[in-house]
Amino acid sequence: MQMKLRTRPLAVATLTLAIAGALVAPQAAHASAFQLKENSAKALGRAFAGSTAAGDDASVIVNNPAAMSMLKGNVFQADVTGINFSTKFKGNATDAQGRPISGGNGGDAGTTMPVPALYFATQVADKWHVGLGLTAPFGFKTEYDNDWKGRYNGIKSDFKSLDATLSVSYDVSDNFAIGVSGIAQKTSAELTSAINYNTVGLGLIQRAAAAGQISPLVARQLATTYATVVPPGSDGIARIKGDDWAYGWQVGGLWKITQNDRLALNYRSKIKHTLDGTGNFTMPSNVTAVLSNPAVGALLGTGQSPFTHTNGTAGFTTPAVATASFWHQDVKFGLGFDLSWTKWDSFQNLTVNYSNPNQPQTTEKYAWRNSWFVSAGGEYYVNDRLTLRGGVAVDSTPTYDDTRSPRVPDSTRKWLAFGVGYKATENFELNAGYAHIFVNKAHIGNALSSTNDRLVGENDDKGNLLSVSAKYQF
């Protein structure tokens, strides 16, 4: 097969787009997009209503540092939440030439994963508190079958952020406290997707013909020859890993409006990352033979060839979050509300830069929108030891049909939560919470892979959360 082109092949651009789609694409979780709210079994039991105002729970170290003013003495608390998430795709896929892509629907791409949280708070003076929290505020994992019809859009996605939060609060008066936090965050990603080598070569030929570098007749001949050597289904796998440390902050306030009513506000900053990644690629023997052809090799220019190990960097930002909470405390019950806003519109595009000069900068469009979380819930004190909880919530999605990806099969969610608390001793308390997540159909209207393979359909999602915690106060 002879290819007398005077330009780098489309394979180069296609490869870089494949990396862009896999390097740091975020994954869905159990709050909007890939946000995780699951840092407290007690708060989960009431659907996180009053999460920054209820007090008496060490998770306020990361949710609103000002509310540490309600923690007395020294508090040690450990929480773990099991997330069971199911997502199943149903729909169709076609390649850039409009041909159906073989494969099934990918099976259940969901998973079961633990989300831990660990807290320690101490009252260092009458008006001062200090706390340390170790949490996972963002993350998710999905994995479709390797040969599913949307494999060019994504196969495996494993994304997580881990935070270490140091918080300080000060009681300005008997009715008002403020708090600030410093946040150290490590974000990492491991992702895989298939590479459509058939479309890579055909796209190269089409681009050369459109640029007038070869005649239409030669283009047709080359396309026939290439399709014979590299037919549809001649796939490889791109496996990408990347991580980074970055830093942020938060500030909060707690007002005691009356003896029984509290209002809290908290703002968490965005955290900007530059993820450093590495990419490894596989290719079938027929594609290896094509790339080893001297006529093709001469077109690649000097330096590193495509589809070989490379380094890359990508800018990525975890979003800012603002939360307002209200809590009413009575003798036999407590009642709370939460309103939270997440600034997802900071995630508009994903741009990747490469160390390989044969791989130019690439950008993928996401165009996410800001989202809202609204919840109402409460607790009933059966006696001095036993507490029952319940709550409901609505969580909007930042994604929409035209740009939704099977990597982020997210849609608006509705929560129904229950919980129980038991005070075993004066100093030791156990809590458990459960929530079922009802998710609207996640319609995928036009998901395009890096090689313009089109996926159209919908994901059917659902989730269950089970959380337990132990708190020791002394």
C-alpha positions in Angstrom: 0.0 0.0 0.0 1.5 3.3 -1.0 0.4 6.6 0.5 2.1 9.6 -1.2 0.8 12.3 1.1 2.7 15.4 2.1 1.1 15.9 5.5 1.1 14.2 8.9 -1.8 11.7 9.0 -5.0 12.2 10.8 -3.9 9.4 13.1 -1.8 12.0 14.9 -4.8 14.3 15.6 -7.0 11.4 16.3 -4.6 10.0 18.9 -4.4 13.3 20.7 -8.2 13.6 20.8 -8.4 10.1 22.2 -6.0 11.0 25.0 -7.9 14.2 25.6 -11.1 12.2 26.1 -9.4 9.8 28.4 -6.8 11.7 30.4 -8.9 13.5 32.9 -12.6 13.1 31.9 -14.5 13.2 35.2 -17.0 10.6 36.2 -20.5 10.6 37.7 -21.0 10.1 41.4 -23.8 10.4 44.0 -24.2 14.1 43.8 -24.3 16.2 40.7 -21.7 15.1 38.1 -18.8 13.5 40.1 -19.3 15.3 43.4 -19.5 13.2 46.6 -21.5 14.5 49.5 -21.1 11.2 51.5 -18.9 12.3 54.4 -21.4 11.8 57.3 -23.6 8.8 58.3 -25.7 11.1 60.5 -26.2 13.7 57.8 -27.0 11.1 55.2 -29.9 9.8 57.3 -31.6 13.1 56.9 -30.5 13.6 53.2 -27.9 16.2 54.3 -30.5 18.6 55.5 -28.9 21.1 57.9 -25.5 19.7 57.0 -23.7 22.9 57.9 -25.9 24.1 60.8 -27.0 21.0 62.8 -23.8 20.7 64.7 -22.7 17.9 67.1 -21.2 16.0 64.1 -17.5 16.2 63.3 -18.2 16.4 59.5 -18.6 20.1 60.0 -14.8 20.3 59.9 -15.2 20.0 56.1 -18.8 21.2 55.6 -18.7 24.4 57.7 -15.7 25.1 60.0 -17.7 27.7 62.0 -20.0 24.9 63.3 -17.1 23.4 65.2 -18.1 25.9 67.9 -20.8 23.3 68.8 -18.3 20.5 69.4 -17.1 20.3 73.0 -13.8 18.9 74.2 -12.1 16.4 71.9 -14.0 14.5 69.2 -12.8 11.6 67.1 -15.1 10.4 64.3 -14.8 7.8 61.6 -17.4 7.3 58.8 -17.5 5.0 55.8 -20.2 5.0 53.1 -20.7 2.1 50.7 -21.9 3.4 47.3 -23.7 0.9 45.0 -24.2 2.5 41.6 -25.8 0.9 38.6 -25.8 2.3 35.0 -27.0 0.5 31.9 -26.9 1.9 28.4 -29.4 1.2 25.7 -29.0 2.7 22.2 -27.1 2.7 18.9 -23.6 3.6 17.7 -22.3 4.5 14.2 -18.8 5.3 13.0 -17.7 8.4 11.1 -18.9 6.8 7.8 -22.4 6.1 9.3 -21.8 2.4 9.6 -23.2 0.6 12.6 -20.6 -0.3 15.3 -20.6 -3.8 16.5 -20.9 -4.7 20.1 -23.4 -4.9 23.0 -24.7 -2.3 25.3 -21.8 -2.6 27.7 -23.4 -4.5 30.6 -23.8 -2.8 34.0 -21.0 -0.2 34.1 -21.7 0.6 37.7 -19.7 -0.5 40.7 -19.7 -0.7 44.5 -17.1 1.4 46.3 -16.3 2.6 49.8 -16.0 6.3 50.6 -14.2 6.9 53.9 -14.0 9.9 56.1 -11.9 10.6 59.3 -12.2 13.5 61.6 -10.5 14.9 64.7 -11.6 18.2 66.5 -10.4 19.7 69.7 -11.4 22.8 71.7 -8.2 24.6 72.3 -9.8 27.5 74.3 -13.2 28.7 75.3 -13.7 30.3 71.9 -11.3 28.4 69.6 -11.6 25.1 67.9 -9.3 23.3 65.5 -10.2 20.3 63.4 -8.6 18.0 60.8 -10.7 16.0 58.2 -9.6 13.4 55.7 -12.3 13.0 53.0 -13.1 12.1 49.4 -15.2 15.0 48.0 -15.1 13.9 44.3 -14.9 10.6 42.6 -16.4 7.7 40.8 -15.7 4.5 38.8 -17.5 3.0 35.8 -16.4 0.2 33.6 -18.2 -1.1 30.4 -17.5 -4.3 28.6 -14.3 -4.0 26.4 -16.2 -4.8 23.2 -19.3 -2.6 23.8 -20.6 -0.4 21.0 -19.6 2.8 22.8 -16.0 1.6 23.5 -14.5 4.5 21.5 -16.2 6.9 24.0 -14.9 5.1 27.0 -14.5 1.7 28.7 -13.0 2.2 32.2 -13.1 5.4 34.2 -11.7 5.6 37.7 -11.5 9.2 39.1 -11.1 10.4 42.7 -10.1 13.4 44.7 -8.8 13.1 48.3 -8.8 16.1 50.7 -6.9 16.9 53.8 -8.7 19.8 55.5 -7.4 21.8 58.4 -10.1 24.0 60.0 -10.2 26.7 62.7 -13.3 28.3 64.2 -13.7 31.3 66.6 -16.8 32.3 68.6 -17.1 36.0 67.9 -20.0 36.2 70.4 -22.4 33.8 72.1 -24.6 33.9 68.9 -22.1 34.1 66.1 -19.0 32.0 65.0 -16.8 32.1 62.0 -14.4 29.5 60.6 -11.8 29.0 57.9 -10.2 26.0 56.3 -7.1 25.2 54.2 -7.5 22.3 51.8 -4.8 20.1 50.3 -6.3 18.0 47.5 -4.9 15.1 45.4 -6.8 14.3 42.3 -6.0 11.2 40.2 -7.5 9.4 37.2 -7.1 6.1 35.4 -9.0 5.7 32.2 -9.2 3.5 29.2 -11.0 3.7 25.8 -10.7 1.9 22.5 -9.0 3.5 19.4 -10.8 3.1 16.1 -7.9 2.5 13.8 -10.1 1.9 10.8 -11.5 5.4 11.0 -8.1 6.8 11.8 -6.8 5.8 8.4 -9.9 6.6 6.4 -10.0 10.0 8.0 -6.4 10.6 6.9 -7.3 9.8 3.3 -10.4 12.0 3.4 -8.5 14.9 4.8 -5.8 14.6 2.2 -8.4 14.6 -0.6 -10.2 17.6 0.9 -7.0 19.5 1.0 -6.3 18.7 -2.7 -3.2 16.7 -1.9 -4.5 13.6 -3.7 -7.2 13.2 -6.4 -10.6 11.8 -5.6 -9.7 8.7 -7.7 -6.6 8.1 -5.7 -8.4 8.7 -2.4 -11.0 6.0 -3.3 -8.3 3.5 -4.3 -6.4 4.2 -1.0 -9.5 3.9 1.0 -10.4 0.5 -0.5 -6.9 -0.8 0.1 -6.7 0.5 3.6 -10.2 -0.8 4.6 -9.1 -4.3 3.3 -5.9 -4.2 5.4 -7.5 -2.5 8.5 -11.3 -3.4 8.5 -13.8 -2.1 11.0 -13.1 -3.6 14.4 -9.3 -3.2 14.2 -9.1 -1.6 17.6 -6.5 -0.8 20.1 -6.7 0.4 23.7 -5.5 3.7 25.2 -4.8 3.5 28.9 -4.2 6.8 30.6 -3.1 7.7 34.2 -2.7 11.2 35.7 -2.6 12.9 39.1 -1.8 16.2 40.8 -1.7 18.0 44.2 -3.4 21.4 44.5 -4.7 23.6 47.3 -7.9 25.5 48.2 -9.8 27.1 51.1 -13.2 27.6 52.6 -14.9 30.0 54.9 -18.1 29.7 56.9 -20.4 31.4 59.4 -22.9 30.1 62.0 -25.7 32.4 63.5 -27.9 31.4 66.4 -31.0 33.3 65.4 -32.9 32.2 68.5 -32.2 29.7 71.3 -33.6 27.0 69.0 -32.8 28.1 65.5 -29.5 28.3 63.6 -28.5 29.5 60.2 -25.2 28.7 58.5 -23.4 29.7 55.3 -20.3 28.1 53.9 -18.3 28.7 50.7 -15.7 26.3 49.4 -13.3 27.5 46.7 -12.5 25.9 43.4 -9.2 24.0 43.2 -7.2 24.2 40.0 -5.1 21.2 39.0 -2.6 20.5 36.3 -2.8 16.8 36.0 0.4 15.0 34.8 -0.3 11.9 32.9 1.2 9.0 31.0 -0.4 7.1 28.1 0.1 3.6 26.9 -1.4 2.2 23.7 -1.9 -1.1 22.0 -2.6 -1.8 18.4 -3.4 -4.9 16.3 -0.7 -6.4 14.0 -2.4 -5.1 10.8 -2.1 -1.5 12.1 1.5 -2.1 13.2 2.3 -3.2 9.7 0.7 -0.1 8.2 2.7 2.2 10.5 5.9 0.4 9.8 5.5 1.0 6.1 8.3 3.3 5.0 5.9 5.4 2.9 3.8 6.0 6.0 6.8 6.5 8.3 8.1 9.2 6.0 4.9 11.2 6.6 5.2 11.2 10.4 8.1 13.5 10.5 11.0 13.3 12.9 10.6 12.4 16.6 8.3 10.2 18.4 5.7 8.2 16.4 2.0 8.3 17.4 0.5 5.5 19.4 3.6 5.1 21.6 4.1 5.9 25.2 3.9 9.7 25.9 3.4 12.2 28.7 0.7 14.8 28.8 -0.7 17.5 31.0 -4.3 18.8 31.3 -5.8 21.7 33.3 -8.7 20.6 35.4 -10.7 22.4 38.2 -12.8 20.9 41.0 -15.7 23.4 41.4 -16.6 26.0 44.0 -19.5 25.1 46.3 -21.8 27.5 48.3 -24.2 26.1 50.9 -26.9 27.6 53.1 -28.4 25.6 56.0 -31.1 26.1 58.5 -31.6 24.0 61.6 -34.4 24.1 64.3 -33.6 22.2 67.5 -36.4 21.2 69.8 -36.6 18.9 72.8 -38.0 15.9 71.0 -37.0 16.6 67.4 -34.8 18.6 65.0 -35.7 19.9 61.5 -33.4 21.2 58.8 -33.1 22.4 55.3 -30.1 22.7 52.9 -29.6 24.7 49.7 -26.3 24.1 47.9 -25.0 25.6 44.6 -22.1 24.0 42.7 -20.3 26.1 40.1 -19.9 23.5 37.4 -19.7 26.1 34.6 -16.0 26.3 35.3 -15.8 23.0 33.4 -16.3 24.2 29.8 -13.5 22.6 27.9 -10.7 20.1 28.4 -7.4 21.0 26.9 -4.5 18.6 26.8 -0.8 19.4 25.9 1.7 16.7 25.0 5.4 16.2 25.2 5.4 14.4 21.9 5.8 17.1 19.2 3.8 15.0 16.8 0.7 15.4 19.0 -0.7 19.0 18.9 -2.8 20.5 21.6 -6.4 19.3 21.7 -9.6 20.5 23.2 -12.9 18.7 24.0 -16.1 20.6 24.8 -18.2 19.8 27.9 -20.0 23.1 28.5 -21.4 22.1 31.9 -23.9 24.2 33.8 -24.2 25.2 37.5 -26.3 22.8 39.6 -28.4 22.9 42.8 -29.0 20.5 45.7 -32.1 21.1 47.9 -33.0 18.9 50.8 -35.3 18.8 53.8 -35.1 16.4 56.7 -35.1 15.9 60.4 -34.7 13.6 63.4 -36.8 12.4 66.2 -35.4 11.6 69.7 -37.1 8.4 70.9 -35.2 8.7 74.2 -31.8 9.8 75.4 -30.1 7.1 73.5 -32.0 6.4 70.3 -32.6 8.8 67.4 -34.5 8.2 64.2 -33.9 10.3 61.0 -35.4 10.8 57.6 -35.1 13.2 54.6 -35.7 13.9 50.9 -33.6 15.8 48.4 -33.5 16.9 44.7 -30.1 17.2 43.0 -29.9 18.8 39.5 -27.4 17.7 36.9 -24.9 20.0 35.2 -24.9 17.8 32.0 -27.4 17.9 29.2 -28.4 15.7 26.3 -26.3 17.2 23.5 -23.0 17.0 25.3 -23.6 14.2 27.8 -21.0 11.4 27.7 -21.4 7.7 28.7 -18.4 8.4 30.9 -20.7 10.8 32.8 -24.1 9.2 32.6 -25.5 11.8 35.0 -29.1 13.1 35.3 -31.2 14.9 37.9 -31.5 12.8 41.1 -34.1 12.4 43.8 -33.1 11.2 47.3 -35.1 9.3 49.9 -33.0 8.8 53.1 -33.4 7.2 56.5 -31.1 6.9 59.5 -30.7 5.8 63.1 -28.4 6.9 65.9 -27.5 5.1 69.1 -25.6 6.6 72.1 -24.0 3.6 73.6 -22.4 5.6 76.4 -22.0 9.2 77.5 -18.9 9.4 75.2 -19.5 6.9 72.5 -22.1 7.2 69.7 -23.0 5.0 66.6 -24.9 6.2 63.6 -26.1 4.6 60.4 -27.8 6.1 57.3 -29.3 4.7 54.1 -30.5 6.5 50.9 -31.9 5.3 47.7 -31.2 7.5 44.6 -33.9 7.8 41.9 -32.3 9.1 38.7 -34.0 10.5 35.6 -33.2 8.9 32.3 -29.8 10.1 31.2 -30.4 10.8 27.5 -27.3 10.8 25.3 -28.2 12.8 22.2 -24.9 13.1 20.4 -21.9 11.7 22.1 -18.9 11.8 19.7 -15.7 10.0 20.2 -12.3 11.3 19.2 -12.8 9.6 15.8 -16.3 11.0 15.3 -18.0 7.7 16.3 -21.6 8.7 17.3 -23.4 7.2 20.3 -27.1 7.9 20.8 -29.4 6.4 23.5 -29.9 6.6 27.2 -28.5 5.4 30.5 -30.7 3.9 33.2 -29.1 4.8 36.5 -29.9 4.1 40.1 -28.0 4.1 43.4 -28.0 3.0 47.0 -26.0 4.5 49.8 -25.3 2.8 53.2 -23.2 4.7 55.7 -22.0 3.9 59.3 -20.0 6.0 61.7 -18.5 5.9 65.2 -17.9 9.0 67.3 -16.0 9.3 70.5 -16.0 12.5 72.5 -13.9 13.1 75.6 
